[in-house]
Amino acid sequence: MSPIVSDNPRLVAFNALKKISEGSLTPEEALEKLGSLLSSKDKALAAALVYECERHRSRLDFIFESKLRDKSNIKSILKIILRLGVCQLLFLDKVPDYAAVSQTVDLTKNIIPGLDKLVNAVLMAVIRDKAQAPCWPVETDQSKREPVERLAIFYSHPLWMVKNLAAQLGLRETRALLAANNVHPGPSLRVNPLKIDRSDFIKCFSPSAEPTLLSPWGLKGLKWEGRVENWPGYKQGLFAIQDEASQLLPLICANPETIIDCCAGLGGKALALAGVFPQSSILCLDKHSWRLQSLVKEAQRLGLKAPKTMAVDLLTINSSDLGQFSLALLDAPCSGLGVIRRRPDLKWRKNPGDPARLGKMQLRMLLKAAELTAPGGRLIYSVCTITSEEGPEVIKRFLAHRQDFRPLKNFEMESSFLSLCVGTGQLRLWPHKHDTDGFFYALMERKL
């Protein structure tokens, strides 16, 4: 087999997909590690192959398996090769069919000699079917599959996930959500309000950018490519990468005097708060010190006063040592199913029991964050997922435990936010409705 690092974009994509399937690397990590010898153009091709194969995995498998007489014992290596070939034929318009076939056959000769004729036959059969019926095969499938199974195949989501969503949303809306998950949204920026106005940023750097509808600092529709470090305005700290759903946090915080971010991660939300409320005192907790180091470095790039940091697990702290804050934020670890359109590999990494398991942990963390909330202060819970087990059900159980907290009924809210309300003090955003990541917020206050 050829070496892992290669100047062949299809071989890089193959090796990256193999690493991803083993669970050892994310797509971004795999491409970064394995594609160092590629030109910029070939890096883009390798990335497109990897992300589209992950995005449409079950549909690709359904298509090539329908062309195999014996599909009971297909090796994982052959599956990856066939996914790459069919993906180029169906989802990469810039790759001619003849190139997709010939390059995939050459890849097969290099990796699993002796199966190149089989791969060629499968791909040629797909080309014939594509010409006859562009929506083939799931839309015209004559089998007796249940609607949720057809949706799972055609839109390439795990069946358990589709069943969960269908029970929550119904089939029609589930289909819309799955379709939205399969469209990459492109980068979203949060303009740094301490350095530049959004309209000025558009005029100076990206006239084609579109202002976001909900966030007053957001931009989308950018055509920039390559490493973000090379984008105009990045080194000057004029913007940060952040989805619009996360950018809404400062709009529901009521200018807090003291803030604790109980699970800060790389600090996107904490630094958004620091940019809007520069006079606030902010403490960021996270159990990984390297994340907090990155947070401080990012604050310096943005020209912000760096928040205080503490490398500690929220569940192990003695809350009396930290005191109480006018705003406690818990952006809890979650299944991440709200960011599938940006991270299609996530849907294949999760298991049916994950939402319920994570919901139990999230409740424990929320109860701990409650101890850090001052009387009269706000407690905000957020997750970038779309499951009820990690959203409303966590809040319901929390309020049953802590009757000294109540949902925030009257909070400062833009009129455009009204469509986001799903309950008292609760906001939910959806990819298919709001063109954002899937996101859930719950706002609560501690009684005086």
C-alpha positions in Angstrom: 0.0 0.0 0.0 1.2 3.5 -0.7 2.5 5.6 2.2 -0.1 7.4 4.3 1.1 10.9 3.3 0.7 11.4 -0.5 0.5 13.9 -3.2 -2.4 12.1 -4.7 -5.7 13.7 -3.5 -7.8 10.6 -3.9 -5.3 8.5 -1.9 -5.2 11.1 0.8 -9.0 11.1 0.8 -9.0 7.3 1.1 -6.5 7.2 4.0 -8.4 10.0 5.7 -11.7 8.2 5.4 -10.0 5.1 6.8 -8.8 7.0 9.8 -12.2 8.5 10.3 -13.9 5.2 10.2 -11.5 3.8 12.8 -12.4 6.7 15.0 -8.9 7.9 15.4 -9.1 11.3 13.7 -11.7 13.8 12.7 -12.0 14.8 9.0 -10.2 18.1 9.7 -7.4 16.4 11.6 -7.0 13.6 9.0 -6.8 16.0 6.1 -4.3 18.2 8.0 -2.1 15.3 8.9 -2.2 13.3 5.6 -2.5 16.1 3.0 0.7 18.1 3.7 2.1 17.3 0.2 -1.0 18.4 -1.7 -1.3 21.6 -3.7 -4.1 24.0 -2.7 -6.3 22.8 -5.5 -5.7 19.1 -4.6 -6.3 19.9 -0.9 -9.7 21.3 -1.9 -10.5 18.1 -3.9 -9.4 15.8 -1.1 -11.5 17.7 1.4 -14.6 17.7 -0.9 -14.2 13.9 -1.3 -13.9 13.3 2.5 -16.8 15.5 3.5 -19.2 14.4 0.8 -18.5 10.7 1.4 -19.3 11.3 5.1 -22.3 13.4 4.3 -23.9 10.9 1.9 -22.4 7.7 3.3 -25.5 5.5 3.5 -26.9 6.6 0.2 -23.6 5.8 -1.5 -23.5 2.4 0.2 -27.0 1.7 -1.0 -26.2 2.6 -4.5 -23.0 0.5 -4.9 -24.4 -2.5 -2.9 -27.3 -2.6 -5.4 -24.8 -3.4 -8.1 -23.0 -6.2 -6.3 -24.2 -9.8 -6.5 -22.7 -10.7 -3.2 -22.7 -7.8 -0.7 -22.5 -10.0 2.4 -18.8 -9.8 2.9 -17.5 -6.5 1.5 -14.3 -5.4 3.1 -14.3 -2.0 4.7 -11.4 -1.0 2.4 -13.4 -1.8 -0.7 -16.4 0.1 0.7 -14.3 3.2 1.1 -13.1 3.0 -2.5 -16.6 2.5 -3.9 -17.9 5.4 -1.8 -15.2 7.6 -3.3 -16.0 6.5 -6.8 -19.8 6.9 -6.6 -19.4 10.1 -4.7 -17.5 11.6 -7.6 -20.1 10.5 -10.0 -23.1 11.9 -8.1 -21.9 14.7 -5.9 -18.8 16.3 -7.5 -19.9 18.1 -10.6 -16.5 19.4 -11.4 -15.1 15.8 -11.8 -15.9 14.3 -15.2 -17.3 10.8 -15.2 -14.4 9.3 -17.1 -11.9 10.8 -14.6 -13.9 9.5 -11.6 -13.9 6.0 -13.0 -10.3 5.9 -14.2 -8.9 7.5 -11.0 -10.9 5.2 -8.8 -9.8 2.1 -10.7 -6.2 3.2 -10.5 -6.7 3.7 -6.7 -8.1 0.2 -6.5 -5.1 -1.3 -8.3 -2.8 0.5 -5.8 -4.7 -0.6 -2.7 -6.4 -3.9 -3.4 -5.0 -5.3 -6.6 -7.4 -7.7 -8.4 -10.6 -5.9 -7.6 -10.2 -3.1 -10.2 -12.4 -4.8 -12.7 -15.2 -5.2 -10.1 -14.9 -1.5 -9.2 -15.0 -0.5 -12.9 -18.1 -2.5 -13.5 -19.9 -1.0 -10.5 -19.1 2.5 -11.5 -20.1 2.1 -15.1 -23.4 0.6 -14.0 -24.0 3.7 -11.8 -23.3 6.0 -14.7 -25.9 4.2 -16.8 -28.5 4.4 -14.1 -27.6 8.1 -13.4 -28.4 8.9 -17.1 -31.7 7.1 -16.9 -33.0 8.2 -13.5 -31.1 11.1 -11.7 -32.9 10.4 -8.4 -32.2 6.7 -8.5 -32.4 4.6 -6.5 -34.1 5.5 -3.2 -36.8 7.8 -4.6 -38.0 5.0 -7.0 -37.3 2.1 -4.6 -40.1 -0.4 -5.0 -39.3 -2.3 -1.7 -41.6 -2.2 1.3 -39.2 -0.1 3.4 -40.8 2.1 6.1 -40.7 5.9 5.4 -38.2 6.5 8.1 -35.8 3.9 6.6 -36.2 5.5 3.2 -35.3 8.9 4.7 -32.4 7.4 6.5 -30.9 6.0 3.3 -31.7 8.8 0.9 -30.5 11.6 3.3 -27.7 9.5 4.9 -28.5 9.6 8.6 -28.5 6.7 11.1 -31.9 5.1 11.3 -32.1 5.5 15.1 -31.6 9.3 14.6 -34.3 9.6 12.0 -36.7 7.7 14.1 -35.9 10.0 17.0 -36.5 13.1 14.9 -39.7 11.7 13.3 -41.2 11.1 16.7 -40.3 14.7 17.7 -41.0 16.6 14.5 -43.1 14.4 12.1 -42.0 13.0 8.8 -42.4 16.2 6.7 -40.3 18.4 9.0 -37.8 15.6 9.6 -37.2 15.4 5.8 -36.6 19.2 5.7 -34.1 19.0 8.6 -32.2 16.0 7.0 -32.0 17.8 3.7 -30.6 21.0 5.4 -28.1 18.9 7.3 -26.7 17.8 3.9 -25.9 21.3 2.7 -22.7 22.8 4.0 -23.4 26.4 5.1 -20.0 27.9 4.5 -18.2 30.0 7.1 -20.1 32.3 9.6 -18.3 35.2 11.2 -18.8 37.3 14.2 -17.5 40.8 13.7 -15.6 42.2 16.6 -17.7 45.1 17.8 -14.8 46.7 19.7 -12.8 47.1 16.5 -15.2 47.5 13.5 -18.8 47.9 12.6 -20.4 45.1 10.6 -21.4 47.4 7.7 -17.8 48.8 7.5 -16.4 45.3 7.5 -18.6 44.4 4.5 -17.5 47.5 2.6 -13.8 47.0 3.3 -13.4 43.2 3.1 -16.3 41.3 1.6 -18.9 43.2 -0.4 -20.7 39.8 -1.2 -21.1 38.9 2.5 -24.7 38.8 3.9 -25.6 40.2 7.3 -27.2 37.5 9.5 -30.9 38.1 10.3 -30.8 37.4 14.1 -27.3 38.4 15.2 -26.3 42.1 14.7 -22.6 41.0 14.5 -22.9 38.0 12.1 -21.9 37.5 8.5 -22.5 34.6 6.2 -22.3 34.0 2.4 -18.5 34.5 2.4 -16.6 33.1 -0.5 -13.2 32.9 1.2 -11.3 29.6 1.1 -8.1 28.3 2.6 -6.8 28.7 6.1 -8.7 31.2 8.2 -5.4 32.7 9.4 -4.9 34.1 5.9 -8.4 35.7 5.6 -8.4 39.5 5.4 -8.9 41.1 8.9 -8.1 38.0 10.8 -4.6 39.0 12.1 -6.1 42.4 13.0 -8.6 40.7 15.2 -11.6 42.1 13.3 -13.7 38.9 13.5 -14.0 35.4 14.9 -15.5 32.2 13.5 -18.8 31.5 15.1 -22.2 30.3 14.0 -25.1 32.7 14.3 -26.9 30.5 16.8 -24.0 30.9 19.3 -23.8 34.7 18.6 -27.2 35.3 20.1 -25.9 34.7 23.7 -25.0 38.3 24.5 -28.5 39.4 23.4 -30.1 37.5 26.3 -27.6 38.3 29.1 -28.7 41.8 30.4 -25.2 43.3 30.9 -24.0 41.1 33.8 -21.4 42.4 36.2 -19.8 39.0 36.9 -19.8 36.0 34.6 -18.7 32.4 35.0 -18.5 30.2 31.9 -18.7 26.7 33.5 -17.5 24.7 30.5 -15.7 27.3 28.4 -13.9 25.0 25.8 -12.0 27.2 23.4 -14.0 30.3 24.6 -16.2 31.3 21.7 -19.1 32.3 23.9 -17.0 33.8 26.7 -15.2 36.0 24.2 -18.4 37.0 22.5 -19.6 38.2 25.9 -16.3 39.9 26.5 -16.6 41.8 23.2 -20.1 43.1 24.1 -19.7 43.6 27.8 -16.0 44.7 28.2 -16.6 45.9 31.8 -17.8 42.5 33.0 -15.5 40.3 35.0 -15.4 36.8 33.4 -14.1 33.5 34.8 -13.7 30.6 32.5 -13.6 27.0 33.7 -12.6 24.0 31.7 -10.9 20.7 32.6 -8.5 20.9 29.6 -5.8 23.5 30.2 -4.8 23.6 26.5 -8.2 24.9 25.7 -7.9 27.7 28.2 -4.5 28.6 26.8 -6.0 28.8 23.3 -8.8 31.0 24.8 -6.3 33.5 26.2 -4.4 33.6 22.9 -7.7 34.2 21.0 -8.6 37.0 23.4 -5.2 38.7 22.7 -5.8 38.4 18.9 -9.2 40.1 19.3 -7.8 42.8 21.5 -10.0 41.8 24.5 -9.2 41.7 28.2 -8.4 38.1 28.7 -10.9 36.3 31.1 -9.5 34.7 34.2 -9.2 30.9 33.7 -9.2 27.9 35.9 -8.4 24.4 34.6 -10.8 22.3 36.6 -13.7 19.9 36.1 -17.0 21.6 37.0 -18.3 18.5 38.7 -15.3 18.3 41.1 -15.1 21.9 42.3 -16.1 23.2 45.7 -18.5 26.0 44.6 -18.0 27.9 47.8 -14.4 28.5 46.8 -15.5 30.4 43.7 -18.4 32.5 45.1 -21.5 33.4 43.1 -22.0 35.3 39.8 -24.7 37.4 38.3 -24.5 35.2 35.2 -23.6 31.5 35.1 -23.3 30.0 31.7 -23.3 26.3 31.1 -22.7 25.4 27.5 -22.8 21.7 28.2 -21.0 18.9 26.4 -23.6 17.3 24.2 -24.1 14.9 21.2 -23.4 17.8 18.8 -26.2 16.7 16.5 -27.0 20.4 15.7 -23.7 20.8 13.8 -24.0 17.9 11.4 -24.1 20.2 8.4 -20.6 21.3 9.3 -19.4 18.0 10.8 -21.1 15.2 8.9 -18.9 12.5 10.5 -20.6 13.2 13.9 -23.8 11.4 12.9 -21.9 8.2 12.4 -20.0 8.5 15.7 -23.0 8.7 17.9 -25.1 5.9 19.4 -28.8 5.6 20.2 -28.2 5.8 23.9 -26.0 8.9 23.8 -28.7 11.6 24.2 -30.2 10.0 27.3 -26.8 9.3 28.8 -25.6 12.8 28.1 -28.8 14.3 29.5 -28.0 12.7 32.9 -24.5 14.3 32.9 -25.9 17.6 31.8 -28.3 17.7 34.7 -25.5 17.1 37.1 -23.5 19.9 35.6 -26.5 22.2 35.6 -27.1 21.6 39.3 -23.5 22.5 39.9 -23.7 25.6 37.9 -26.8 26.6 39.9 -24.6 26.7 43.0 -22.5 29.4 41.3 -25.5 31.6 40.4 -26.2 34.5 42.8 -29.7 35.2 44.0 -31.4 37.4 41.4 -28.8 36.2 38.9 -29.3 34.4 35.6 -28.4 30.8 34.7 -28.2 30.1 31.0 -28.0 26.5 29.7 -27.1 25.8 26.1 -26.4 22.9 23.9 -25.6 22.6 20.1 -27.9 19.6 19.6 -31.5 18.9 18.5 -32.6 16.1 20.9 -35.3 16.7 23.5 -33.4 14.5 26.0 -30.6 17.1 26.1 -32.8 20.1 26.0 -36.2 20.6 27.5 -36.1 17.4 29.4 -32.9 18.4 31.2 -34.6 21.7 32.2 -37.7 20.0 33.4 -35.7 17.8 35.7 -33.5 20.6 36.9 -36.5 22.8 37.9 -37.9 19.9 39.8 -34.7 19.7 41.8 -34.1 23.4 42.3 -37.3 25.2 43.1 -35.4 28.3 43.9 -35.0 28.8 40.2 -37.7 29.7 37.6 -37.8 30.1 33.9 -37.1 33.7 32.8 -40.5 34.9 31.5 -39.6 38.4 30.6 -36.2 38.9 29.1 -34.9 41.4 26.6 -35.7 39.9 23.2 -35.7 41.2 19.7 -39.0 40.8 17.9 -37.2 38.5 15.4 -36.6 36.1 18.3 -40.2 35.3 18.8 -40.2 32.5 16.3 -37.4 30.9 18.3 -39.4 30.5 21.5 -40.5 26.9 22.3 -41.4 27.4 26.0 -41.0 29.9 28.8 -37.4 31.1 28.8 -36.5 28.6 26.1 -35.2 29.2 22.6 -34.5 26.7 19.8 -32.8 27.2 16.5 -32.9 24.7 13.5 -30.9 24.4 10.4 -33.9 24.0 8.2 -35.8 26.9 9.7 -33.2 29.5 10.6 -30.2 28.5 8.5 -28.1 28.1 11.7 -26.7 25.3 13.7 -29.3 23.3 15.7 -29.2 25.0 19.1 -31.1 25.1 22.4 -31.1 27.9 25.1 -32.8 27.9 28.4 -32.8 31.0 30.5 -33.5 30.8 34.3 -33.2 33.1 37.2 -32.5 32.4 40.8 -35.2 33.8 43.1 -34.2 36.5 45.6 
